[in-house]
Amino acid sequence: MPINGEDNEVNTSSNTTTTSSSNSTNAAPAFAPTLIEPGKETGKFRVYANAEEEEENNTTSSSSTFASVHNGPRNGKTSWAQGVRKHYELMRIHQTYDFVERMEKKWFTFDKAKLTIKEAFTLLDDYVDSADPDINVPNVIHALQTAEAIRAANKPEWMQLIGLIHDLGKLMCQWGTKEDGQGRRVDEPQYALGGDTWVVGCQLPDEAMVLPEFNKLNPDMQNPLYNTANGIYTPGCGIMNLKYAFGHDEYMYRMVIHNKCDKNFPHEALAILRLHSFYPWHTGNAYKQFEMEGDDKFLLAIRDFNQFDLYSKASEIPDMETLWPYYQGLIDKYVPGKLDW
């Protein structure tokens, strides 16, 4: 069931014209963080009710449900856990199939601004993600940390660029409203910007979701059309043909397609943009019934990418002035010029 009736097949024709850059070599980066070995449990944290509970349970857990919030210092602050819990509670309450359709109609016109990638980052300088409040540096710094970690591992240029722009859809906070869960400040509702996503239109999988106790708050779980394992979908329809809780991932994926930049990327790149927050699938192994041939490649690519996203939130701050010319070369190649947002 293609979303909005669209064919999600991405054109990866080899005759794409790109802009060359003298900085396009894959030279060793100036900033190379130490990476955690993929597959380790480090970086996946249970969200506890308070700091005391977290302290008591930091070595063992009676539940297999972990928050997929990113690795970073908690400093024993009760407010951190409470803030993240509230974020996910609001997500479950508001993110319904009808809400997602309304957000798609609102945002997929891409008529809010014309900006370069660098200009977009500038507008996000003071944004803090309520689902990931460990980051206290501008978003461009985390973006560079992720991209540089990918570059240090000698991953392809397209993945480096995806590392740079993967969270840039949070720019919706520039034009969104608190009422739609797209506030700019950490103390404002942001349930339609960040956080782990899931499939709307079918049952929420308790065993694979962070804070599953909030699932019962989702109105769709009282609707017989949506509260079964398959819901409105057909088994084998394909992971890219499902509809997801709305946030920065879906917005950025659609923005790249709208601006006809998708032809510059392999299929895996678009899947990473769209599904890197889809933890119930790529980490929790839920929704397997919807997979089709080729989805295994997307899964491997997303898991490969996410180790750099999770573990790049390091204390070292990359030198933006030194690094930006290299990444501007990648921007000119993959997502050039003024883009519709």
Buried (B, 14 or more C-beta within 10 A) or exposed (E): EBBEEEEBEBEBEEEEEEEEBEBBEEEEBEBBBEBBEEEEEEBBBBBBEBBEBBEEEEEEEEEEBBBBBBBBEBEEBBEBBBBBBEBBBBBBBBBBBEBBBEBBEBBBEBEBBEBBBEBBBEBBEEBBBBBBBBBEBBBBBBBBBBBBBBBBBEBBBBBBBBBBBBBBBBBBBBBBEEEBBBBBEBEBBBBBBBBBBBBBBBBBBEEBBBBBEBBEBBBBBEBEEBBEEBBBBEEEBBBBBBBBBBBBBBBBBBBBBBBEBBBBBBBBBBBBBBBBBBBBBBBBEBBEEBBEEEBEEBBEBBBBBBBBBBBBBBEEEBEBEEBBEBBBBBBBBBBBEEBEB
